[in-house]
């Protein structure tokens, strides 16, 4: 069967680039982390944990190389993901 040239092929595979967190402007990094910890569905342990505590937890994880910042070239978005 021939592919239909009118059909869009959707590539769900990420084409990401690791971005060293210490090379990101501190205010931009803080905003990125704040967006990350306040996303719908984010589970951050104890209810009532302050936003600043959540941000500090992610910063500690970045410093300890438990998580990293990845820029997805396809979607042109950055995300914080676990290090494997």
N, C-alpha and C positions, 0 to 999 in steps of 0.2 A: 504494500500500500504506500503510495507516494504521500509525503507530507503536504499539507495544504499551506501554501505560502502566506495565506491570509491569517493563519493561526499564529498567535504569539506563543513563543516558547518561554516558559517561566523557569528561571534558574533559582532554585531555593537554596543553593549552596552558597555559604558565605565566602567572600574573598576578602579576608581581613588582614590588617596590618597591626602588629603590636605597637602601642605608643607608650614610651616610658612616662609614667605619671609625673616624674619630677621635671619633665620638659614641657608640661602643660602649665599655662598661666594659673597661679594659685586660685584666683577667683573663678576662673572657668572650671577648674577641677572641682572646687567646692560646689558650684552649681550643678555639675554633672553628677556628683555623688548625691546631692540633695534630691535631684530628680529620680535617681536610682532608688533611693530608700523610701521615697514617697509614692512609688508606682502602685497601681492597683494590684492586689495580690501579693505584695511584698510581705514576707513574714519575718518580723524582727524580734522574735522572742517575747519578752515580757511586755504586756500591754502597758501603755503609759510611759514607755521609754522615750526620753526626750529626743527631739530631732538632732540636737548637737551631739548626743551620745551615739546615735546611729551613724552620723557622719564620721565621728571619731573612730568607730569600729571599722568602717570601710577604709579609712586612712591607714589604720594599723594593719589591716589585711593587705593593702597595697605595699606598705613598707616591708611586711614579712613575706611578700611574694606568694600570698595565698590567692589573690585575685589580681587581675591586670586589666588595663584599658585596651580595647581593640576597636579600630576604626574599620567599618565594613565599607569596602570600595563600591559595592553594588548599591547599597541603600544610602551611602554617604552619611552614616550615623555612627556614633561612638557608643560603646557599651562596656560595662564592667562585667567580666566573666571570671569563673574560677580558673586558676592555673592547673594544668594537668600534668 
